[in-house]
Amino acid sequence: MSVTDRTHQELHEQAAEAARRYEDSAAERERVEGRLAAGVRFPDSPDALAVRADRILDRGGLSPSAVVADIHREAMDLPDANERIIDLSNELQAWSFLPRGVRAGATVARITLRRDGRELPHGTGFLVSPRLMMTNHHVLPDESFARRCFAEFNAQVTADNLPDTVVRMELDPGPFFAADRRLDFALVAVAPAPGGPPPGEIFGWNRLSVQIGKLVLGEKVNIIGHPSGRLKEIALRDNAVLVRLDDFVHYTTDTEPGNSGSPVFNDQWEVVALHHSGVPKKDDQGRVLRKDGRPWQQGDGDDAIDWVANEGVRISSVLKHLAGLDLDPGRRALLTEMGPDTGLDQGMTTAPALPTPAPGAQPGRTTAVVPGVTAPSAPVTVFPAESETAARRPQVGLRARSTAFGGRQHLVFLHGRDQQEKYPDDLRRNWTAGLNRGLTLASLPPLDPEDVWFPFYGTRLNTLVSGRESTAAPIGLDQVSAAAAAEVFAAESPTGSYERLLHEAAARAGMPQDGPATTEGFGSGLVGVLHRPLSWLAARSDLDEWTIATFLRDVDLYLGDSAVRQAVLDSVMETMPTSGELVLVTHSLGTVVGMDLLTRLPDGLDPVLLVTAGSPLGLDGVNERLLTRGPHQPPRVRDWVNVWCPTDAVAIGCPLEDERWGKLTQLAVSNGRDRAHKIEEYLGHPKAAQEIRGVLRA
């Protein structure tokens, strides 16, 4: 029996198992359908409704002001309010529903099989990390079969109903392949085009979550896939969840066999399930029936079957299975790229994808090269345990070699927050790699990382911040929402300015100021003081609420606690040149630190260029608390370039329009999806790179 025959047989076995689960859950389905017929919109438990409503608000799925305006029209208790929130999220879709759907759809590809000299559409897959694609086990049963397949992105029509330009990428199971027949999933690496970036950096990827609250019974789901191998299609809105089992979910979406491996989305475009099988109608004898009511036979084709429902594998079950796999460090590192919400990074060491180390790399480090992935993404660097490396890889600032730029010019990179678990030499290489990408696009010669100064204050800042978090320390993604954490951060603010920062950022991002009173809420704070601005910022940017909340926390602590500010500046000054010309490139919190740093430079150091990227300096709650108060021309700086991305929530307040900032160059750039705040993305723009290289000699 050929592999394709086996996969076809497995598909029918999966359908038979789905039918058995469908029959076994008949009593629950009848209960749900009965309550739906009686007018109960979401026949789920009160706890499930409460968690779902909170997640909808927490993820920006519905404007809190719309919620308050609607449910205050009549007296409504908490369970009814939760149900109404879910109903509103199905009825009232913000304009962002459409572009978010387009963005999610870009991650979906047609999987095509090479067989006997032909290319046959075989199924659907979708990206779940920069380099990993998910589909069904019956689509990719093993590594050997996967090597005969490739992914076709943009297999679709454009807005003008013209064929789009299809991008083909090879499946590459060597670096990673995992599959399970019972859960009917396969996870495989996708090789980039020669010399190109990983596919996720082109088409984006879906951030999977192991958390609960993504779906309730009776709620709508949406599916994007390639039914019967056709160009990309979407099953939108006309469907509902019927039954939720431990590992599977049944829904009424109208799909076809080619949809195998498609993502099942909720209305916030979160993946809730992996579509894997239709549920065939059977007679009393257990025979599969055709649409005309006659028993189905081999040769009739799948299109003749009377499908009564569809079944998907719950994405949380897939993630729990992946968490239990025994993998080598390189493959484990690839899993961590799927993001923190997956729960796959607990106790894992994230191994960053880096260029191949130059000769003379530090001892004690081994590099496992991932086949089929080109630099700078190719190598996955695996570090020994911290106890073995602390002495050999100190987390201290790095000086440039004395011959860099003739010894009279100094290029300094100043990083932002959340760098405590990283190594300065890795960071310096990543920053330089991003800059070199921009220089290449600008037809300029690249730089050597060893010619760059890299002060490092990440560990010291984290120690100072952690020492203050007596209440916030135990907070985790699986315990409370970002809004709840923000309430803690506000309570611990040294000067009480955290809340002001958050509200100012949201106001500058367009949040209406005539919305509900900040004290309005339901139960455990469904609509709270800090929930609304957080959800507003997240919905209108490329950053999640946790990133926004913790970033503002660190900025607030740096500006509000003199001991934190002094320790950070002292740490930076430990690795700074003392004379010559200075080119200072700063990012994120580093732009705030950099502005303060300029007031402390020795007289012999001449700042010829300042670059601020992804900066919060436009917020009055930030610039008014600098050492040199308020908007101002940076001391002694000859030229200043401010680079910002409209979808970067940290750069809210840019461009810097207050005339007190003086003369500066403003560069608005468009960063890649899920990379709006990445420094490598900012430096990779040719105009930004050209500004830096233009002042450096040799």
Disulfide bonds with the S-S distance in Angstrom:
none
